[in-house]
Amino acid sequence: MAVVMFLMTVYPDYIAPLFDKYEPLPDGDLKTKIEQLAAQIEFPLTKLYVVEGSKRSAHSNAYFYGFFKNKRIVLYDTLLEEYTPLNEKKEEKADVKSEVEEKKKTGCNTDEVLAVLGHELGHWKLNHVLKGIVISQVNLFLVFSVFGALYKYSPLYRAFGFHHSQPAFIGLIIVMQFVFAPYNEILQFLLTMFSRYNEFQADAFAKKLGHAVNLKSALIKLNEDNLGYPVYDNLYSAWHHSHPPILERISALELDDNKKEQ
Protein backbone atom coordinates (compact mmCIF):
# COMPACT_ATOMS: atom_id res chain seq x y z
CA MET A 1 0.00 0.00 0.00
CA ALA A 2 2.80 2.39 0.93
CA VAL A 3 4.59 1.64 -2.36
CA VAL A 4 1.42 2.37 -4.35
CA MET A 5 0.90 5.68 -2.55
CA PHE A 6 4.56 6.59 -3.03
CA LEU A 7 4.45 5.94 -6.77
CA MET A 8 1.15 7.82 -7.15
CA THR A 9 2.78 10.82 -5.47
CA VAL A 10 6.28 10.76 -6.96
CA TYR A 11 5.67 9.52 -10.52
CA PRO A 12 3.47 12.40 -11.82
CA ASP A 13 5.66 15.18 -10.39
CA TYR A 14 9.19 13.85 -10.78
CA ILE A 15 9.30 10.86 -13.15
CA ALA A 16 6.69 11.60 -15.85
CA PRO A 17 8.17 15.07 -16.66
CA LEU A 18 11.44 13.34 -17.56
CA PHE A 19 9.72 11.72 -20.54
CA ASP A 20 7.01 14.23 -21.51
CA LYS A 21 6.71 18.00 -21.58
CA TYR A 22 4.15 19.41 -19.13
CA GLU A 23 2.99 23.02 -19.37
CA PRO A 24 0.34 24.97 -17.44
CA LEU A 25 -2.90 25.34 -19.37
CA PRO A 26 -2.96 28.91 -20.75
CA ASP A 27 -5.50 31.36 -19.37
CA GLY A 28 -8.67 31.52 -21.41
CA ASP A 29 -12.21 30.27 -21.79
CA LEU A 30 -11.30 26.59 -21.41
CA LYS A 31 -9.33 27.09 -18.21
CA THR A 32 -12.08 29.25 -16.70
CA LYS A 33 -14.78 26.70 -17.49
CA ILE A 34 -12.71 23.80 -16.12
CA GLU A 35 -12.21 25.70 -12.87
CA GLN A 36 -15.96 26.37 -12.72
CA LEU A 37 -16.68 22.68 -13.32
CA ALA A 38 -14.28 21.69 -10.54
CA ALA A 39 -15.89 24.18 -8.16
CA GLN A 40 -19.37 22.91 -9.09
CA ILE A 41 -18.59 19.39 -7.84
CA GLU A 42 -16.20 20.54 -5.08
CA PHE A 43 -13.13 19.03 -6.74
CA PRO A 44 -10.05 20.57 -5.02
CA LEU A 45 -8.26 21.61 -8.21
CA THR A 46 -4.88 23.28 -7.68
CA LYS A 47 -3.14 23.00 -11.07
CA LEU A 48 -4.02 22.43 -14.74
CA TYR A 49 -1.45 20.97 -17.12
CA VAL A 50 -1.20 20.14 -20.81
CA VAL A 51 1.13 17.28 -21.72
CA GLU A 52 2.72 16.99 -25.15
CA GLY A 53 1.34 13.60 -26.10
CA SER A 54 1.28 14.40 -29.81
CA LYS A 55 5.01 13.73 -30.16
CA ARG A 56 4.28 10.02 -29.65
CA SER A 57 0.82 9.41 -31.09
CA ALA A 58 -2.58 10.92 -31.82
CA HIS A 59 -4.10 9.14 -28.81
CA SER A 60 -6.17 11.51 -26.65
CA ASN A 61 -6.63 11.33 -22.91
CA ALA A 62 -7.20 13.30 -19.71
CA TYR A 63 -6.61 12.32 -16.10
CA PHE A 64 -6.29 13.70 -12.59
CA TYR A 65 -3.97 12.85 -9.73
CA GLY A 66 -3.06 13.98 -6.23
CA PHE A 67 -4.20 13.41 -2.68
CA PHE A 68 -6.67 15.19 -0.44
CA LYS A 69 -6.88 18.94 -1.22
CA ASN A 70 -4.05 18.94 -3.77
CA LYS A 71 -5.54 17.67 -7.04
CA ARG A 72 -4.17 18.31 -10.52
CA ILE A 73 -5.73 17.74 -13.94
CA VAL A 74 -3.65 16.79 -16.98
CA LEU A 75 -4.95 17.15 -20.53
CA TYR A 76 -3.24 15.61 -23.54
CA ASP A 77 -2.62 18.24 -26.21
CA THR A 78 -4.25 15.85 -28.69
CA LEU A 79 -7.51 16.23 -26.75
CA LEU A 80 -7.65 19.99 -27.36
CA GLU A 81 -8.87 21.04 -30.78
CA GLU A 82 -7.33 24.52 -30.59
CA TYR A 83 -4.06 23.37 -29.03
CA THR A 84 -2.78 20.19 -30.63
CA PRO A 85 0.16 20.49 -33.07
CA LEU A 86 -1.48 17.76 -35.14
CA ASN A 87 -3.96 20.33 -36.42
CA GLU A 88 -1.12 22.63 -37.48
CA LYS A 89 0.31 19.80 -39.58
CA LYS A 90 -3.09 19.18 -41.15
CA GLU A 91 -3.48 22.86 -41.97
CA GLU A 92 -0.06 22.91 -43.63
CA LYS A 93 -1.01 19.91 -45.77
CA ALA A 94 -4.35 21.51 -46.60
CA ASP A 95 -2.60 24.68 -47.79
CA VAL A 96 -0.43 22.61 -50.10
CA LYS A 97 -3.33 20.62 -51.55
CA SER A 98 -6.00 23.27 -51.70
CA GLU A 99 -6.63 26.66 -50.17
CA VAL A 100 -10.39 26.08 -50.26
CA GLU A 101 -10.59 22.54 -48.88
CA GLU A 102 -11.30 22.50 -45.15
CA LYS A 103 -9.69 19.78 -43.09
CA LYS A 104 -11.32 18.19 -40.07
CA LYS A 105 -9.48 19.08 -36.88
CA THR A 106 -8.18 16.58 -34.36
CA GLY A 107 -9.42 16.79 -30.78
CA CYS A 108 -12.46 18.28 -29.07
CA ASN A 109 -13.87 21.77 -28.68
CA THR A 110 -14.25 23.45 -25.29
CA ASP A 111 -17.69 22.03 -24.46
CA GLU A 112 -16.61 18.52 -25.45
CA VAL A 113 -13.47 18.76 -23.31
CA LEU A 114 -15.66 19.76 -20.38
CA ALA A 115 -17.86 16.72 -21.04
CA VAL A 116 -14.81 14.43 -21.04
CA LEU A 117 -13.62 15.99 -17.79
CA GLY A 118 -17.12 15.59 -16.36
CA HIS A 119 -16.71 11.87 -17.01
CA GLU A 120 -13.20 11.73 -15.50
CA LEU A 121 -14.19 13.74 -12.43
CA GLY A 122 -17.16 11.41 -12.06
CA HIS A 123 -14.65 8.67 -11.25
CA TRP A 124 -13.38 10.85 -8.40
CA LYS A 125 -16.81 11.88 -7.14
CA LEU A 126 -18.04 8.28 -7.12
CA ASN A 127 -14.86 7.01 -5.40
CA HIS A 128 -13.96 4.63 -8.22
CA VAL A 129 -10.22 5.13 -7.70
CA LEU A 130 -10.46 4.47 -3.97
CA LYS A 131 -12.55 1.35 -4.55
CA GLY A 132 -9.98 0.08 -7.05
CA ILE A 133 -7.13 0.59 -4.57
CA VAL A 134 -9.04 -1.25 -1.83
CA ILE A 135 -9.82 -4.18 -4.16
CA SER A 136 -6.19 -4.45 -5.28
CA GLN A 137 -4.92 -4.42 -1.69
CA VAL A 138 -7.43 -7.06 -0.57
CA ASN A 139 -6.44 -9.23 -3.53
CA LEU A 140 -2.74 -8.77 -2.74
CA PHE A 141 -3.34 -9.80 0.87
CA LEU A 142 -5.26 -12.89 -0.29
CA VAL A 143 -2.54 -13.90 -2.75
CA PHE A 144 0.26 -13.72 -0.21
CA SER A 145 -1.88 -15.43 2.43
CA VAL A 146 -2.45 -18.40 0.13
CA PHE A 147 1.22 -18.45 -0.84
CA GLY A 148 2.19 -18.42 2.84
CA ALA A 149 -0.07 -21.42 3.44
CA LEU A 150 1.12 -23.43 0.43
CA TYR A 151 4.79 -22.69 -0.17
CA LYS A 152 5.85 -25.42 2.31
CA TYR A 153 3.29 -27.95 1.08
CA SER A 154 5.53 -30.82 -0.10
CA PRO A 155 3.02 -32.62 -2.43
CA LEU A 156 2.90 -29.42 -4.47
CA TYR A 157 6.65 -29.55 -5.09
CA ARG A 158 6.67 -33.30 -5.77
CA ALA A 159 4.00 -32.80 -8.45
CA PHE A 160 6.53 -30.64 -10.32
CA GLY A 161 9.52 -32.95 -9.79
CA PHE A 162 11.05 -31.40 -6.67
CA HIS A 163 11.25 -34.47 -4.43
CA HIS A 164 14.14 -33.51 -2.18
CA SER A 165 13.96 -29.73 -1.97
CA GLN A 166 11.37 -26.97 -1.66
CA PRO A 167 12.84 -23.72 -3.08
CA ALA A 168 10.66 -20.78 -2.05
CA PHE A 169 11.08 -19.13 -5.46
CA ILE A 170 9.83 -22.28 -7.21
CA GLY A 171 6.93 -22.37 -4.77
CA LEU A 172 6.09 -18.78 -5.69
CA ILE A 173 6.04 -19.66 -9.40
CA ILE A 174 3.89 -22.75 -8.84
CA VAL A 175 1.36 -20.92 -6.69
CA MET A 176 1.14 -17.81 -8.87
CA GLN A 177 1.11 -19.48 -12.28
CA PHE A 178 -0.74 -22.72 -11.61
CA VAL A 179 -2.68 -22.66 -8.34
CA PHE A 180 -4.01 -19.16 -8.97
CA ALA A 181 -4.66 -19.64 -12.70
CA PRO A 182 -8.44 -20.33 -12.40
CA TYR A 183 -8.81 -17.63 -9.75
CA ASN A 184 -6.98 -15.07 -11.90
CA GLU A 185 -9.26 -15.72 -14.87
CA ILE A 186 -12.38 -15.23 -12.76
CA LEU A 187 -10.92 -12.20 -11.01
CA GLN A 188 -9.93 -10.59 -14.30
CA PHE A 189 -13.46 -11.00 -15.63
CA LEU A 190 -14.98 -9.54 -12.45
CA LEU A 191 -12.57 -6.59 -12.55
CA THR A 192 -13.45 -6.01 -16.19
CA MET A 193 -17.15 -5.96 -15.33
CA PHE A 194 -16.43 -3.63 -12.41
CA SER A 195 -14.48 -1.27 -14.68
CA ARG A 196 -17.24 -1.26 -17.30
CA TYR A 197 -19.82 -0.50 -14.61
CA ASN A 198 -17.67 2.40 -13.42
CA GLU A 199 -17.43 3.78 -16.95
CA PHE A 200 -21.21 3.77 -17.34
CA GLN A 201 -21.54 5.44 -13.93
CA ALA A 202 -19.04 8.15 -14.90
CA ASP A 203 -20.91 8.76 -18.16
CA ALA A 204 -24.16 9.08 -16.21
CA PHE A 205 -22.46 11.55 -13.85
CA ALA A 206 -21.37 13.71 -16.79
CA LYS A 207 -24.92 13.52 -18.12
CA LYS A 208 -26.32 14.77 -14.79
CA LEU A 209 -24.02 17.77 -15.13
CA GLY A 210 -25.69 18.54 -18.46
CA HIS A 211 -22.93 17.30 -20.77
CA ALA A 212 -24.70 14.34 -22.41
CA VAL A 213 -24.84 15.79 -25.94
CA ASN A 214 -21.25 17.01 -25.86
CA LEU A 215 -20.04 13.75 -24.33
CA LYS A 216 -21.58 11.77 -27.18
CA SER A 217 -19.93 13.96 -29.81
CA ALA A 218 -16.63 13.81 -27.89
CA LEU A 219 -16.76 10.01 -27.75
CA ILE A 220 -17.31 9.86 -31.51
CA LYS A 221 -14.41 12.23 -32.19
CA LEU A 222 -12.04 10.47 -29.81
CA ASN A 223 -12.95 7.06 -31.17
CA GLU A 224 -12.09 8.32 -34.65
CA ASP A 225 -8.90 10.10 -33.56
CA ASN A 226 -7.73 7.05 -31.60
CA LEU A 227 -8.58 4.72 -34.50
CA GLY A 228 -11.04 2.78 -32.37
CA TYR A 229 -13.29 0.10 -33.84
CA PRO A 230 -16.95 0.81 -33.02
CA VAL A 231 -18.51 -2.67 -33.30
CA TYR A 232 -17.63 -5.75 -31.24
CA ASP A 233 -19.32 -9.00 -30.34
CA ASN A 234 -21.08 -8.52 -26.99
CA LEU A 235 -19.55 -11.57 -25.31
CA TYR A 236 -16.05 -10.79 -26.60
CA SER A 237 -16.35 -7.20 -25.43
CA ALA A 238 -17.68 -8.19 -22.00
CA TRP A 239 -14.69 -10.49 -21.46
CA HIS A 240 -11.88 -8.37 -22.90
CA HIS A 241 -12.81 -4.67 -22.75
CA SER A 242 -12.47 -2.74 -19.50
CA HIS A 243 -14.12 0.20 -21.31
CA PRO A 244 -17.43 -0.45 -23.09
CA PRO A 245 -17.43 0.12 -26.86
CA ILE A 246 -18.60 3.52 -28.03
CA LEU A 247 -21.99 2.31 -29.30
CA GLU A 248 -22.86 0.84 -25.89
CA ARG A 249 -21.89 4.06 -24.14
CA ILE A 250 -23.90 6.23 -26.51
CA SER A 251 -26.91 3.91 -26.15
CA ALA A 252 -26.67 4.18 -22.36
CA LEU A 253 -26.53 7.99 -22.57
CA GLU A 254 -29.63 8.01 -24.77
CA LEU A 255 -31.55 5.42 -22.73
CA ASP A 256 -33.35 7.81 -20.37
CA ASP A 257 -34.11 10.21 -23.22
CA ASN A 258 -35.76 7.42 -25.22
CA LYS A 259 -37.87 6.43 -22.20
CA LYS A 260 -39.06 10.02 -21.78
CA GLU A 261 -40.04 10.24 -25.45
CA GLN A 262 -42.09 7.05 -25.11
C-alpha positions as CSV (number, residue, x, y, z in Angstrom):
1,M,0.0,0.0,0.0
2,A,2.8,2.4,0.9
3,V,4.6,1.6,-2.4
4,V,1.4,2.4,-4.4
5,M,0.9,5.7,-2.6
6,F,4.6,6.6,-3.0
7,L,4.4,5.9,-6.8
8,M,1.2,7.8,-7.1
9,T,2.8,10.8,-5.5
10,V,6.3,10.8,-7.0
11,Y,5.7,9.5,-10.5
12,P,3.5,12.4,-11.8
13,D,5.7,15.2,-10.4
14,Y,9.2,13.8,-10.8
15,I,9.3,10.9,-13.2
16,A,6.7,11.6,-15.8
17,P,8.2,15.1,-16.7
18,L,11.4,13.3,-17.6
19,F,9.7,11.7,-20.5
20,D,7.0,14.2,-21.5
21,K,6.7,18.0,-21.6
22,Y,4.1,19.4,-19.1
23,E,3.0,23.0,-19.4
24,P,0.3,25.0,-17.4
25,L,-2.9,25.3,-19.4
26,P,-3.0,28.9,-20.7
27,D,-5.5,31.4,-19.4
28,G,-8.7,31.5,-21.4
29,D,-12.2,30.3,-21.8
30,L,-11.3,26.6,-21.4
31,K,-9.3,27.1,-18.2
32,T,-12.1,29.2,-16.7
33,K,-14.8,26.7,-17.5
34,I,-12.7,23.8,-16.1
35,E,-12.2,25.7,-12.9
36,Q,-16.0,26.4,-12.7
37,L,-16.7,22.7,-13.3
38,A,-14.3,21.7,-10.5
39,A,-15.9,24.2,-8.2
40,Q,-19.4,22.9,-9.1
41,I,-18.6,19.4,-7.8
42,E,-16.2,20.5,-5.1
43,F,-13.1,19.0,-6.7
44,P,-10.1,20.6,-5.0
45,L,-8.3,21.6,-8.2
46,T,-4.9,23.3,-7.7
47,K,-3.1,23.0,-11.1
48,L,-4.0,22.4,-14.7
49,Y,-1.5,21.0,-17.1
50,V,-1.2,20.1,-20.8
51,V,1.1,17.3,-21.7
52,E,2.7,17.0,-25.2
53,G,1.3,13.6,-26.1
54,S,1.3,14.4,-29.8
55,K,5.0,13.7,-30.2
56,R,4.3,10.0,-29.7
57,S,0.8,9.4,-31.1
58,A,-2.6,10.9,-31.8
59,H,-4.1,9.1,-28.8
60,S,-6.2,11.5,-26.6
61,N,-6.6,11.3,-22.9
62,A,-7.2,13.3,-19.7
63,Y,-6.6,12.3,-16.1
64,F,-6.3,13.7,-12.6
65,Y,-4.0,12.9,-9.7
66,G,-3.1,14.0,-6.2
67,F,-4.2,13.4,-2.7
68,F,-6.7,15.2,-0.4
69,K,-6.9,18.9,-1.2
70,N,-4.1,18.9,-3.8
71,K,-5.5,17.7,-7.0
72,R,-4.2,18.3,-10.5
73,I,-5.7,17.7,-13.9
74,V,-3.6,16.8,-17.0
75,L,-4.9,17.1,-20.5
76,Y,-3.2,15.6,-23.5
77,D,-2.6,18.2,-26.2
78,T,-4.3,15.8,-28.7
79,L,-7.5,16.2,-26.8
80,L,-7.7,20.0,-27.4
81,E,-8.9,21.0,-30.8
82,E,-7.3,24.5,-30.6
83,Y,-4.1,23.4,-29.0
84,T,-2.8,20.2,-30.6
85,P,0.2,20.5,-33.1
86,L,-1.5,17.8,-35.1
87,N,-4.0,20.3,-36.4
88,E,-1.1,22.6,-37.5
89,K,0.3,19.8,-39.6
90,K,-3.1,19.2,-41.1
91,E,-3.5,22.9,-42.0
92,E,-0.1,22.9,-43.6
93,K,-1.0,19.9,-45.8
94,A,-4.3,21.5,-46.6
95,D,-2.6,24.7,-47.8
96,V,-0.4,22.6,-50.1
97,K,-3.3,20.6,-51.6
98,S,-6.0,23.3,-51.7
99,E,-6.6,26.7,-50.2
100,V,-10.4,26.1,-50.3
101,E,-10.6,22.5,-48.9
102,E,-11.3,22.5,-45.2
103,K,-9.7,19.8,-43.1
104,K,-11.3,18.2,-40.1
105,K,-9.5,19.1,-36.9
106,T,-8.2,16.6,-34.4
107,G,-9.4,16.8,-30.8
108,C,-12.5,18.3,-29.1
109,N,-13.9,21.8,-28.7
110,T,-14.2,23.5,-25.3
111,D,-17.7,22.0,-24.5
112,E,-16.6,18.5,-25.4
113,V,-13.5,18.8,-23.3
114,L,-15.7,19.8,-20.4
115,A,-17.9,16.7,-21.0
116,V,-14.8,14.4,-21.0
117,L,-13.6,16.0,-17.8
118,G,-17.1,15.6,-16.4
119,H,-16.7,11.9,-17.0
120,E,-13.2,11.7,-15.5
121,L,-14.2,13.7,-12.4
122,G,-17.2,11.4,-12.1
123,H,-14.7,8.7,-11.3
124,W,-13.4,10.8,-8.4
125,K,-16.8,11.9,-7.1
126,L,-18.0,8.3,-7.1
127,N,-14.9,7.0,-5.4
128,H,-14.0,4.6,-8.2
129,V,-10.2,5.1,-7.7
130,L,-10.5,4.5,-4.0
131,K,-12.5,1.4,-4.5
132,G,-10.0,0.1,-7.1
133,I,-7.1,0.6,-4.6
134,V,-9.0,-1.2,-1.8
135,I,-9.8,-4.2,-4.2
136,S,-6.2,-4.4,-5.3
137,Q,-4.9,-4.4,-1.7
138,V,-7.4,-7.1,-0.6
139,N,-6.4,-9.2,-3.5
140,L,-2.7,-8.8,-2.7
141,F,-3.3,-9.8,0.9
142,L,-5.3,-12.9,-0.3
143,V,-2.5,-13.9,-2.8
144,F,0.3,-13.7,-0.2
145,S,-1.9,-15.4,2.4
146,V,-2.4,-18.4,0.1
147,F,1.2,-18.4,-0.8
148,G,2.2,-18.4,2.8
149,A,-0.1,-21.4,3.4
150,L,1.1,-23.4,0.4
151,Y,4.8,-22.7,-0.2
152,K,5.9,-25.4,2.3
153,Y,3.3,-28.0,1.1
154,S,5.5,-30.8,-0.1
155,P,3.0,-32.6,-2.4
156,L,2.9,-29.4,-4.5
157,Y,6.7,-29.6,-5.1
158,R,6.7,-33.3,-5.8
159,A,4.0,-32.8,-8.4
160,F,6.5,-30.6,-10.3
161,G,9.5,-32.9,-9.8
162,F,11.1,-31.4,-6.7
163,H,11.2,-34.5,-4.4
164,H,14.1,-33.5,-2.2
165,S,14.0,-29.7,-2.0
166,Q,11.4,-27.0,-1.7
167,P,12.8,-23.7,-3.1
168,A,10.7,-20.8,-2.0
169,F,11.1,-19.1,-5.5
170,I,9.8,-22.3,-7.2
171,G,6.9,-22.4,-4.8
172,L,6.1,-18.8,-5.7
173,I,6.0,-19.7,-9.4
174,I,3.9,-22.7,-8.8
175,V,1.4,-20.9,-6.7
176,M,1.1,-17.8,-8.9
177,Q,1.1,-19.5,-12.3
178,F,-0.7,-22.7,-11.6
179,V,-2.7,-22.7,-8.3
180,F,-4.0,-19.2,-9.0
181,A,-4.7,-19.6,-12.7
182,P,-8.4,-20.3,-12.4
183,Y,-8.8,-17.6,-9.7
184,N,-7.0,-15.1,-11.9
185,E,-9.3,-15.7,-14.9
186,I,-12.4,-15.2,-12.8
187,L,-10.9,-12.2,-11.0
188,Q,-9.9,-10.6,-14.3
189,F,-13.5,-11.0,-15.6
190,L,-15.0,-9.5,-12.4
191,L,-12.6,-6.6,-12.5
192,T,-13.4,-6.0,-16.2
193,M,-17.2,-6.0,-15.3
194,F,-16.4,-3.6,-12.4
195,S,-14.5,-1.3,-14.7
196,R,-17.2,-1.3,-17.3
197,Y,-19.8,-0.5,-14.6
198,N,-17.7,2.4,-13.4
199,E,-17.4,3.8,-17.0
200,F,-21.2,3.8,-17.3
201,Q,-21.5,5.4,-13.9
202,A,-19.0,8.1,-14.9
203,D,-20.9,8.8,-18.2
204,A,-24.2,9.1,-16.2
205,F,-22.5,11.5,-13.9
206,A,-21.4,13.7,-16.8
207,K,-24.9,13.5,-18.1
208,K,-26.3,14.8,-14.8
209,L,-24.0,17.8,-15.1
210,G,-25.7,18.5,-18.5
211,H,-22.9,17.3,-20.8
212,A,-24.7,14.3,-22.4
213,V,-24.8,15.8,-25.9
214,N,-21.2,17.0,-25.9
215,L,-20.0,13.7,-24.3
216,K,-21.6,11.8,-27.2
217,S,-19.9,14.0,-29.8
218,A,-16.6,13.8,-27.9
219,L,-16.8,10.0,-27.8
220,I,-17.3,9.9,-31.5
221,K,-14.4,12.2,-32.2
222,L,-12.0,10.5,-29.8
223,N,-12.9,7.1,-31.2
224,E,-12.1,8.3,-34.6
225,D,-8.9,10.1,-33.6
226,N,-7.7,7.1,-31.6
227,L,-8.6,4.7,-34.5
228,G,-11.0,2.8,-32.4
229,Y,-13.3,0.1,-33.8
230,P,-16.9,0.8,-33.0
231,V,-18.5,-2.7,-33.3
232,Y,-17.6,-5.7,-31.2
233,D,-19.3,-9.0,-30.3
234,N,-21.1,-8.5,-27.0
235,L,-19.5,-11.6,-25.3
236,Y,-16.0,-10.8,-26.6
237,S,-16.3,-7.2,-25.4
238,A,-17.7,-8.2,-22.0
239,W,-14.7,-10.5,-21.5
240,H,-11.9,-8.4,-22.9
241,H,-12.8,-4.7,-22.7
242,S,-12.5,-2.7,-19.5
243,H,-14.1,0.2,-21.3
244,P,-17.4,-0.4,-23.1
245,P,-17.4,0.1,-26.9
246,I,-18.6,3.5,-28.0
247,L,-22.0,2.3,-29.3
248,E,-22.9,0.8,-25.9
249,R,-21.9,4.1,-24.1
250,I,-23.9,6.2,-26.5
251,S,-26.9,3.9,-26.2
252,A,-26.7,4.2,-22.4
253,L,-26.5,8.0,-22.6
254,E,-29.6,8.0,-24.8
255,L,-31.6,5.4,-22.7
256,D,-33.3,7.8,-20.4
257,D,-34.1,10.2,-23.2
258,N,-35.8,7.4,-25.2
259,K,-37.9,6.4,-22.2
260,K,-39.1,10.0,-21.8
261,E,-40.0,10.2,-25.4
262,Q,-42.1,7.0,-25.1
